Amino acid sequence: MTVDLEDLKYLSQGDLVALFRRAGRQVVLTALWGVDRSVRDYVLRTLPRHESEQLREALQRMPTPALESVRLAGRRLLNLLGELSREGRIAFDLPEDLVA
């Protein structure tokens, strides 16, 4: 079993905030272009209202990123998810293949 961006829908509000703060705005915005709409909607519903509104507006204004940029941002976000999980900063159980 592997983790992918669809698994963002299993994160709590606090976990999403921690992940997105670690990742930075540009990585988050670019990575969200590569997720299913239901996952993006979950993220926007789950984040604190102010952060959700800012993210939604930024996504609407952002030009379509290159596919490779989306892929790299998604990979970066997943790597950070693994780091935060191993550090015990978020409550996300990683499959064995992501644990160092």
C-alpha positions in Angstrom: 0.0 0.0 0.0 1.3 3.5 -0.8 0.2 6.9 0.2 -1.0 9.4 -2.5 -2.6 12.8 -2.5 -6.0 11.3 -2.2 -5.1 10.5 1.4 -5.3 14.2 2.3 -9.0 13.5 2.9 -8.0 11.5 6.0 -6.2 14.3 7.7 -7.7 16.4 10.4 -7.8 20.2 10.3 -4.8 20.5 12.5 -2.9 17.9 10.5 -3.7 19.7 7.2 -2.6 23.1 8.7 0.7 21.5 9.9 1.4 19.9 6.6 0.6 23.0 4.5 2.6 25.3 6.8 5.6 23.0 6.4 5.1 22.7 2.7 4.6 26.4 1.9 2.0 28.1 -0.2 3.4 27.5 -3.6 3.9 23.8 -3.1 0.4 23.4 -1.7 -1.2 25.4 -4.5 0.6 23.5 -7.2 0.0 20.1 -5.6 -3.7 20.8 -5.3 -4.0 21.0 -9.1 -3.2 17.3 -9.2 -5.9 16.1 -6.8 -9.4 14.9 -7.5 -12.0 17.6 -7.0 -13.5 15.8 -4.0 -10.2 15.8 -2.2 -9.6 19.5 -3.0 -13.2 20.2 -1.7 -12.5 18.3 1.5 -9.3 20.3 2.1 -11.1 23.6 1.5 -14.0 22.6 3.8 -11.6 21.3 6.5 -9.1 24.1 6.8 -9.9 27.1 9.0 -12.2 29.5 7.2 -9.6 32.3 6.7 -7.0 29.9 5.3 -9.5 28.1 3.1 -10.8 31.4 1.6 -7.2 32.5 0.8 -6.3 29.2 -0.7 -9.5 29.1 -2.8 -8.8 32.6 -4.1 -5.2 31.8 -4.9 -6.2 28.7 -6.8 -8.7 30.6 -8.9 -6.1 33.3 -9.8 -3.3 30.8 -10.4 -2.4 30.0 -14.0 -2.4 26.3 -14.9 0.9 24.9 -13.8 3.0 22.5 -15.9 2.2 18.9 -15.3 5.8 18.2 -14.1 5.4 21.0 -11.6 2.2 19.5 -10.3 3.9 16.1 -10.0 6.9 17.4 -8.2 4.8 19.5 -5.8 2.6 16.4 -5.0 5.7 14.3 -4.3 7.1 17.1 -2.0 3.8 17.2 -0.1 3.8 13.4 0.3 7.4 13.5 1.5 6.5 16.2 4.1 3.5 14.1 5.2 5.9 11.3 5.9 8.3 13.5 7.8 5.6 15.0 10.0 4.1 11.5 10.7 7.5 10.1 11.7 8.1 13.1 13.9 4.8 12.5 15.6 3.5 16.0 14.6 0.5 14.6 12.8 -1.7 11.6 13.4 -1.3 9.8 10.1 -0.3 6.1 9.9 2.1 5.6 7.1 2.5 2.3 5.3 5.8 0.6 5.9 7.2 1.6 2.5 7.2 5.3 3.5 8.8 4.9 7.0 12.5 5.5 7.0 
